[in-house]
C-alpha cells in the first residue's frame, strides 16, 4: 500500500475511533443531565440545559428558550451534526464503509446494524423517553470497542483507531468535569458524574474509601488503571504514538504529538491528589488543549490536508 493511500485510510480510521467514542461519551453526559432534571422538577431546567450545551462547547441563542426537547434535537437526534450522538455515529459508519478492507467484517456489521436500527430506537424513545436511546448507543459503542480489540491485529489500523478513541476520551472526560466545576448548581452531583463516566463500580472497588469531590476528581483524572481516566487515556495515546513512530519515517513530526501528550501526562503523574481541586480548572483546560493540539500535530504528520468533520468548536482539523 502506498503512503498516500495509507494516509487516507489512517485518517478515516482515526476519526472512526473518535466519532464512536464521542457518541458514547455524549450519551453518558446527556443521560446524567436528563436524570438531573428529572430528579429536581422544581429546578430551572432551562439553565441546566444551557450548562449542558456549554459543557459540550456548543452555542445556543441567548434569547431562545432551551428545553429538554432542544437538547434531544441538537445533541442526540441531529443526523447532520458530528457533535450530536446520531451525527457522530453516522459519520463513523460512513468512514467505516470506506475502509472496509482494513477493518474486520464484524466491526463493519456492528456499525451498519447500529445505523439501520437508529430510526426504530428513536421511535421507541419517543414513547418511553430518551434513556432507552442513550442506553442503546452506549451498548453499541461498547460492542464496537470490544470487536475492535478482539477481531483485528494490533497493528497500524488498531493504533490509529485507539489513538482517536483515546484523544476523544481525554477531551470528553475534561468536559464532563467542567460541567460540575463551572455550573455546580445546575449539573449532576459528583456520584452521578462517576456513573456517567462508567466509573462507579471501579471507584467503589478501588482503595479509595471516600466519596468527596476531591477523591472522585482524582479518580477520574489521575487513576492509573481505570480506562476512562485522563491519565490512563494519555498513557494509551502515548503508546499508540510510540508504535506509529516506529512504523513511520516522519519521526520528528510524530514526536511533536508525543511530546504534547507526555508533557501533560507528566503533569498529572506528579500531581498531589490532595491539591487537585485547587487547580482543577487549569488541569481541565490543559487536557482540552492537549487533545486539540495533539490532534493537529497528528493530522499534519499523517493525514491529508483537508477539513475533517469534527466538533463545531474545533479549528484546524
C-alpha beads as a LAMMPS data file, in Angstrom:
LAMMPS data file: protein, C-alpha beads

317 atoms
316 bonds

1 atom types
1 bond types

-500.0 500.0 xlo xhi
-500.0 500.0 ylo yhi
-500.0 500.0 zlo zhi

Masses

1 110.0

Atoms # bond

1 1 1 0.000 0.000 0.000
2 1 1 1.457 3.384 -0.922
3 1 1 1.872 6.228 1.561
4 1 1 -0.933 8.332 0.013
5 1 1 -3.426 5.523 0.385
6 1 1 -2.201 4.804 3.905
7 1 1 -2.694 8.445 4.882
8 1 1 -6.246 8.438 3.536
9 1 1 -7.165 5.235 5.325
10 1 1 -5.389 6.273 8.513
11 1 1 -7.412 9.472 8.712
12 1 1 -10.701 7.655 8.260
13 1 1 -9.816 5.016 10.843
14 1 1 -8.632 7.618 13.355
15 1 1 -11.852 9.593 13.047
16 1 1 -13.942 6.445 13.267
17 1 1 -12.422 5.904 16.705
18 1 1 -13.135 9.494 17.682
19 1 1 -16.716 9.510 16.428
20 1 1 -17.745 6.275 18.164
21 1 1 -16.188 7.482 21.415
22 1 1 -17.873 10.869 21.013
23 1 1 -21.281 9.232 20.611
24 1 1 -20.650 7.054 23.671
25 1 1 -19.408 9.858 25.908
26 1 1 -22.042 12.343 24.794
27 1 1 -24.760 9.798 25.571
28 1 1 -23.326 9.408 29.062
29 1 1 -23.176 13.147 29.683
30 1 1 -26.663 13.824 28.292
31 1 1 -28.097 10.946 30.318
32 1 1 -26.597 12.380 33.502
33 1 1 -28.133 15.799 32.844
34 1 1 -31.533 14.373 31.914
35 1 1 -31.592 12.483 35.204
36 1 1 -30.511 15.664 37.000
37 1 1 -33.548 17.496 35.618
38 1 1 -35.903 14.608 36.406
39 1 1 -34.688 14.424 39.993
40 1 1 -35.195 18.167 40.549
41 1 1 -38.547 19.047 38.954
42 1 1 -38.635 22.400 40.752
43 1 1 -35.241 23.494 39.472
44 1 1 -34.583 25.695 36.452
45 1 1 -34.323 23.123 33.670
46 1 1 -33.513 25.827 31.121
47 1 1 -30.352 26.838 32.973
48 1 1 -29.388 23.188 33.364
49 1 1 -29.816 22.611 29.635
50 1 1 -27.719 25.668 28.860
51 1 1 -24.965 24.405 31.137
52 1 1 -25.026 21.121 29.215
53 1 1 -24.557 22.929 25.899
54 1 1 -21.718 24.946 27.423
55 1 1 -20.088 21.760 28.719
56 1 1 -20.115 20.296 25.200
57 1 1 -18.835 23.513 23.642
58 1 1 -21.979 24.294 21.651
59 1 1 -23.553 27.736 21.374
60 1 1 -27.229 28.439 21.971
61 1 1 -29.185 31.606 21.320
62 1 1 -29.104 33.688 24.475
63 1 1 -32.693 34.820 23.905
64 1 1 -34.151 31.468 22.880
65 1 1 -35.925 29.027 25.161
66 1 1 -33.733 25.983 25.840
67 1 1 -35.567 22.843 26.901
68 1 1 -35.073 19.101 27.084
69 1 1 -36.519 18.945 23.566
70 1 1 -33.781 21.340 22.429
71 1 1 -31.170 19.065 23.976
72 1 1 -32.603 15.973 22.301
73 1 1 -32.933 17.657 18.905
74 1 1 -29.421 19.125 18.820
75 1 1 -27.312 16.779 20.945
76 1 1 -28.990 13.406 20.467
77 1 1 -31.032 13.073 17.264
78 1 1 -29.401 15.546 14.858
79 1 1 -28.147 13.424 11.964
80 1 1 -26.202 16.240 10.284
81 1 1 -24.038 17.429 13.175
82 1 1 -20.982 15.341 14.165
83 1 1 -21.279 16.948 17.604
84 1 1 -24.583 15.105 18.123
85 1 1 -24.820 11.439 19.019
86 1 1 -26.649 10.354 15.870
87 1 1 -24.483 12.514 13.619
88 1 1 -21.281 11.139 15.164
89 1 1 -22.407 7.543 14.672
90 1 1 -23.414 8.184 11.078
91 1 1 -20.013 9.776 10.438
92 1 1 -18.342 6.697 11.965
93 1 1 -20.467 4.462 9.732
94 1 1 -19.514 6.423 6.621
95 1 1 -15.812 6.263 7.488
96 1 1 -16.012 2.526 8.199
97 1 1 -17.779 1.958 4.884
98 1 1 -14.791 3.496 3.123
99 1 1 -12.192 1.417 4.992
100 1 1 -13.946 -1.965 4.977
101 1 1 -10.849 -3.600 3.512
102 1 1 -8.755 -2.881 6.620
103 1 1 -11.247 -3.403 9.459
104 1 1 -12.911 -6.677 10.400
105 1 1 -16.257 -7.679 8.942
106 1 1 -17.655 -7.844 12.479
107 1 1 -16.716 -4.213 13.129
108 1 1 -18.423 -3.183 9.897
109 1 1 -21.525 -5.249 10.650
110 1 1 -21.730 -3.667 14.102
111 1 1 -21.759 -0.103 12.745
112 1 1 -24.036 -0.989 9.837
113 1 1 -26.577 -2.691 12.121
114 1 1 -26.393 0.239 14.543
115 1 1 -27.114 2.710 11.750
116 1 1 -30.036 0.641 10.480
117 1 1 -31.606 0.473 13.939
118 1 1 -31.357 4.169 14.814
119 1 1 -34.799 5.075 13.431
120 1 1 -36.538 2.315 15.377
121 1 1 -34.673 3.280 18.529
122 1 1 -35.746 6.890 18.111
123 1 1 -39.369 5.814 17.729
124 1 1 -39.095 3.855 20.961
125 1 1 -37.506 6.836 22.708
126 1 1 -40.462 8.989 21.674
127 1 1 -42.719 6.565 23.550
128 1 1 -40.686 5.697 26.663
129 1 1 -38.184 8.545 26.940
130 1 1 -34.600 9.210 25.786
131 1 1 -32.951 6.835 28.281
132 1 1 -33.605 3.833 26.012
133 1 1 -31.891 5.524 23.051
134 1 1 -28.907 6.608 25.140
135 1 1 -28.526 3.113 26.558
136 1 1 -28.638 1.646 23.043
137 1 1 -25.827 3.977 21.953
138 1 1 -23.636 3.027 24.908
139 1 1 -24.174 -0.681 24.359
140 1 1 -23.414 -0.494 20.626
141 1 1 -20.337 1.637 21.251
142 1 1 -19.086 -0.899 23.786
143 1 1 -19.704 -3.720 21.308
144 1 1 -17.718 -1.897 18.633
145 1 1 -14.842 -1.260 21.057
146 1 1 -14.788 -4.924 22.055
147 1 1 -14.805 -6.086 18.442
148 1 1 -12.020 -3.639 17.646
149 1 1 -9.807 -5.115 20.337
150 1 1 -10.710 -8.725 19.552
151 1 1 -11.034 -9.044 15.784
152 1 1 -8.214 -7.068 14.151
153 1 1 -4.455 -7.309 14.548
154 1 1 -2.980 -4.722 16.894
155 1 1 -1.061 -3.043 14.107
156 1 1 -1.377 0.388 12.464
157 1 1 -5.125 0.082 11.941
158 1 1 -5.683 -0.639 15.623
159 1 1 -3.229 2.044 16.766
160 1 1 -4.927 4.759 14.720
161 1 1 -8.392 3.790 15.892
162 1 1 -7.408 3.545 19.561
163 1 1 -5.416 6.781 19.286
164 1 1 -8.531 8.582 18.070
165 1 1 -10.616 6.976 20.787
166 1 1 -8.123 7.975 23.482
167 1 1 -7.832 11.623 22.441
168 1 1 -11.609 11.957 22.288
169 1 1 -11.894 10.341 25.722
170 1 1 -9.385 12.797 27.219
171 1 1 -11.387 15.716 25.897
172 1 1 -14.750 14.322 26.982
173 1 1 -13.600 13.431 30.499
174 1 1 -12.453 17.029 30.877
175 1 1 -15.803 18.307 29.583
176 1 1 -17.705 16.061 31.984
177 1 1 -15.848 17.544 34.956
178 1 1 -16.044 21.092 33.649
179 1 1 -19.801 20.974 33.879
180 1 1 -19.554 20.232 37.577
181 1 1 -16.856 22.836 38.154
182 1 1 -18.443 25.793 36.370
183 1 1 -22.165 25.097 36.823
184 1 1 -22.311 23.206 40.102
185 1 1 -25.874 24.246 40.957
186 1 1 -27.191 23.034 37.598
187 1 1 -25.036 19.993 36.852
188 1 1 -25.187 16.400 38.117
189 1 1 -23.681 15.669 41.501
190 1 1 -20.272 14.029 41.838
191 1 1 -21.593 10.492 42.239
192 1 1 -23.738 10.905 39.136
193 1 1 -20.618 12.000 37.260
194 1 1 -18.979 8.748 38.303
195 1 1 -21.902 6.829 36.830
196 1 1 -21.806 8.942 33.675
197 1 1 -18.150 8.008 33.216
198 1 1 -18.930 4.320 33.758
199 1 1 -16.687 4.534 36.805
200 1 1 -18.942 3.859 39.782
201 1 1 -18.144 0.171 40.308
202 1 1 -14.429 0.621 39.654
203 1 1 -14.332 3.534 42.082
204 1 1 -16.088 1.583 44.813
205 1 1 -13.695 -1.344 44.332
206 1 1 -10.621 0.879 44.437
207 1 1 -8.566 1.615 47.517
208 1 1 -10.342 4.962 47.892
209 1 1 -12.863 4.842 50.712
210 1 1 -14.272 8.346 50.359
211 1 1 -16.957 9.922 48.227
212 1 1 -15.884 13.556 48.459
213 1 1 -15.308 15.684 45.319
214 1 1 -11.536 15.607 45.760
215 1 1 -11.352 11.804 45.695
216 1 1 -13.770 11.476 42.771
217 1 1 -11.967 14.081 40.660
218 1 1 -8.640 12.405 41.424
219 1 1 -10.006 9.028 40.319
220 1 1 -11.380 10.352 37.022
221 1 1 -8.215 12.282 36.228
222 1 1 -5.271 10.537 37.875
223 1 1 -6.094 6.855 38.313
224 1 1 -3.520 4.632 36.604
225 1 1 -5.776 1.632 35.949
226 1 1 -9.258 2.910 35.107
227 1 1 -9.515 3.053 31.281
228 1 1 -11.561 6.241 31.173
229 1 1 -9.327 8.284 33.444
230 1 1 -7.437 11.113 31.787
231 1 1 -4.066 9.718 32.861
232 1 1 -4.793 6.238 31.512
233 1 1 -6.049 7.669 28.202
234 1 1 -2.898 9.769 27.883
235 1 1 -0.827 6.642 28.502
236 1 1 -2.663 4.689 25.808
237 1 1 -2.376 7.576 23.337
238 1 1 1.359 7.791 24.010
239 1 1 1.738 4.047 23.415
240 1 1 -0.106 4.294 20.098
241 1 1 2.084 7.200 19.011
242 1 1 5.182 5.279 20.045
243 1 1 4.156 2.358 17.852
244 1 1 3.313 4.661 14.937
245 1 1 6.666 6.399 15.357
246 1 1 8.433 3.089 14.918
247 1 1 6.422 2.387 11.773
248 1 1 6.899 5.826 10.221
249 1 1 9.678 7.831 8.626
250 1 1 8.220 11.100 9.984
251 1 1 9.915 10.707 13.335
252 1 1 10.399 14.371 14.224
253 1 1 6.833 15.369 13.390
254 1 1 5.323 12.409 15.199
255 1 1 7.407 13.149 18.278
256 1 1 5.788 16.578 18.487
257 1 1 2.484 14.873 19.264
258 1 1 4.208 12.542 21.736
259 1 1 5.842 15.484 23.487
260 1 1 2.473 17.169 23.822
261 1 1 0.908 14.036 25.278
262 1 1 3.806 13.174 27.580
263 1 1 4.174 16.708 28.942
264 1 1 0.566 16.625 30.131
265 1 1 0.922 13.039 31.330
266 1 1 3.918 14.034 33.447
267 1 1 1.980 16.948 34.901
268 1 1 -0.766 14.582 36.060
269 1 1 1.639 11.871 37.184
270 1 1 3.284 14.075 39.792
271 1 1 0.207 15.923 40.998
272 1 1 -0.768 15.698 44.632
273 1 1 -4.389 14.455 44.672
274 1 1 -4.986 16.497 47.820
275 1 1 -4.422 19.747 45.927
276 1 1 -6.180 18.742 42.716
277 1 1 -9.375 20.728 43.295
278 1 1 -7.391 23.937 43.746
279 1 1 -6.012 23.657 40.217
280 1 1 -8.877 21.715 38.633
281 1 1 -9.893 24.472 36.195
282 1 1 -6.323 24.754 34.943
283 1 1 -5.962 20.975 34.555
284 1 1 -9.229 20.618 32.636
285 1 1 -8.228 23.415 30.260
286 1 1 -4.835 21.754 29.825
287 1 1 -6.479 18.445 28.903
288 1 1 -8.721 20.039 26.283
289 1 1 -5.764 21.950 24.842
290 1 1 -3.649 18.798 24.806
291 1 1 -6.308 16.864 22.907
292 1 1 -6.743 19.625 20.318
293 1 1 -3.017 20.272 19.891
294 1 1 -2.119 16.592 19.580
295 1 1 -4.924 16.187 17.045
296 1 1 -3.474 18.995 14.906
297 1 1 0.027 17.540 15.136
298 1 1 -1.161 14.054 14.181
299 1 1 -3.154 15.497 11.288
300 1 1 -0.180 17.431 9.929
301 1 1 2.009 14.329 10.217
302 1 1 -0.152 11.581 8.780
303 1 1 -3.317 12.816 7.125
304 1 1 -4.414 14.718 4.061
305 1 1 -4.642 18.453 4.482
306 1 1 -8.410 18.733 4.202
307 1 1 -11.076 19.921 6.582
308 1 1 -12.195 16.986 8.712
309 1 1 -15.679 16.704 10.147
310 1 1 -15.222 17.426 13.839
311 1 1 -16.581 19.335 16.819
312 1 1 -18.243 22.541 15.777
313 1 1 -15.848 24.435 18.065
314 1 1 -12.703 22.711 16.776
315 1 1 -10.421 24.567 14.433
316 1 1 -7.746 23.180 12.171
317 1 1 -8.974 19.559 11.908

Bonds

1 1 1 2
2 1 2 3
3 1 3 4
4 1 4 5
5 1 5 6
6 1 6 7
7 1 7 8
8 1 8 9
9 1 9 10
10 1 10 11
11 1 11 12
12 1 12 13
13 1 13 14
14 1 14 15
15 1 15 16
16 1 16 17
17 1 17 18
18 1 18 19
19 1 19 20
20 1 20 21
21 1 21 22
22 1 22 23
23 1 23 24
24 1 24 25
25 1 25 26
26 1 26 27
27 1 27 28
28 1 28 29
29 1 29 30
30 1 30 31
31 1 31 32
32 1 32 33
33 1 33 34
34 1 34 35
35 1 35 36
36 1 36 37
37 1 37 38
38 1 38 39
39 1 39 40
40 1 40 41
41 1 41 42
42 1 42 43
43 1 43 44
44 1 44 45
45 1 45 46
46 1 46 47
47 1 47 48
48 1 48 49
49 1 49 50
50 1 50 51
51 1 51 52
52 1 52 53
53 1 53 54
54 1 54 55
55 1 55 56
56 1 56 57
57 1 57 58
58 1 58 59
59 1 59 60
60 1 60 61
61 1 61 62
62 1 62 63
63 1 63 64
64 1 64 65
65 1 65 66
66 1 66 67
67 1 67 68
68 1 68 69
69 1 69 70
70 1 70 71
71 1 71 72
72 1 72 73
73 1 73 74
74 1 74 75
75 1 75 76
76 1 76 77
77 1 77 78
78 1 78 79
79 1 79 80
80 1 80 81
81 1 81 82
82 1 82 83
83 1 83 84
84 1 84 85
85 1 85 86
86 1 86 87
87 1 87 88
88 1 88 89
89 1 89 90
90 1 90 91
91 1 91 92
92 1 92 93
93 1 93 94
94 1 94 95
95 1 95 96
96 1 96 97
97 1 97 98
98 1 98 99
99 1 99 100
100 1 100 101
101 1 101 102
102 1 102 103
103 1 103 104
104 1 104 105
105 1 105 106
106 1 106 107
107 1 107 108
108 1 108 109
109 1 109 110
110 1 110 111
111 1 111 112
112 1 112 113
113 1 113 114
114 1 114 115
115 1 115 116
116 1 116 117
117 1 117 118
118 1 118 119
119 1 119 120
120 1 120 121
121 1 121 122
122 1 122 123
123 1 123 124
124 1 124 125
125 1 125 126
126 1 126 127
127 1 127 128
128 1 128 129
129 1 129 130
130 1 130 131
131 1 131 132
132 1 132 133
133 1 133 134
134 1 134 135
135 1 135 136
136 1 136 137
137 1 137 138
138 1 138 139
139 1 139 140
140 1 140 141
141 1 141 142
142 1 142 143
143 1 143 144
144 1 144 145
145 1 145 146
146 1 146 147
147 1 147 148
148 1 148 149
149 1 149 150
150 1 150 151
151 1 151 152
152 1 152 153
153 1 153 154
154 1 154 155
155 1 155 156
156 1 156 157
157 1 157 158
158 1 158 159
159 1 159 160
160 1 160 161
161 1 161 162
162 1 162 163
163 1 163 164
164 1 164 165
165 1 165 166
166 1 166 167
167 1 167 168
168 1 168 169
169 1 169 170
170 1 170 171
171 1 171 172
172 1 172 173
173 1 173 174
174 1 174 175
175 1 175 176
176 1 176 177
177 1 177 178
178 1 178 179
179 1 179 180
180 1 180 181
181 1 181 182
182 1 182 183
183 1 183 184
184 1 184 185
185 1 185 186
186 1 186 187
187 1 187 188
188 1 188 189
189 1 189 190
190 1 190 191
191 1 191 192
192 1 192 193
193 1 193 194
194 1 194 195
195 1 195 196
196 1 196 197
197 1 197 198
198 1 198 199
199 1 199 200
200 1 200 201
201 1 201 202
202 1 202 203
203 1 203 204
204 1 204 205
205 1 205 206
206 1 206 207
207 1 207 208
208 1 208 209
209 1 209 210
210 1 210 211
211 1 211 212
212 1 212 213
213 1 213 214
214 1 214 215
215 1 215 216
216 1 216 217
217 1 217 218
218 1 218 219
219 1 219 220
220 1 220 221
221 1 221 222
222 1 222 223
223 1 223 224
224 1 224 225
225 1 225 226
226 1 226 227
227 1 227 228
228 1 228 229
229 1 229 230
230 1 230 231
231 1 231 232
232 1 232 233
233 1 233 234
234 1 234 235
235 1 235 236
236 1 236 237
237 1 237 238
238 1 238 239
239 1 239 240
240 1 240 241
241 1 241 242
242 1 242 243
243 1 243 244
244 1 244 245
245 1 245 246
246 1 246 247
247 1 247 248
248 1 248 249
249 1 249 250
250 1 250 251
251 1 251 252
252 1 252 253
253 1 253 254
254 1 254 255
255 1 255 256
256 1 256 257
257 1 257 258
258 1 258 259
259 1 259 260
260 1 260 261
261 1 261 262
262 1 262 263
263 1 263 264
264 1 264 265
265 1 265 266
266 1 266 267
267 1 267 268
268 1 268 269
269 1 269 270
270 1 270 271
271 1 271 272
272 1 272 273
273 1 273 274
274 1 274 275
275 1 275 276
276 1 276 277
277 1 277 278
278 1 278 279
279 1 279 280
280 1 280 281
281 1 281 282
282 1 282 283
283 1 283 284
284 1 284 285
285 1 285 286
286 1 286 287
287 1 287 288
288 1 288 289
289 1 289 290
290 1 290 291
291 1 291 292
292 1 292 293
293 1 293 294
294 1 294 295
295 1 295 296
296 1 296 297
297 1 297 298
298 1 298 299
299 1 299 300
300 1 300 301
301 1 301 302
302 1 302 303
303 1 303 304
304 1 304 305
305 1 305 306
306 1 306 307
307 1 307 308
308 1 308 309
309 1 309 310
310 1 310 311
311 1 311 312
312 1 312 313
313 1 313 314
314 1 314 315
315 1 315 316
316 1 316 317
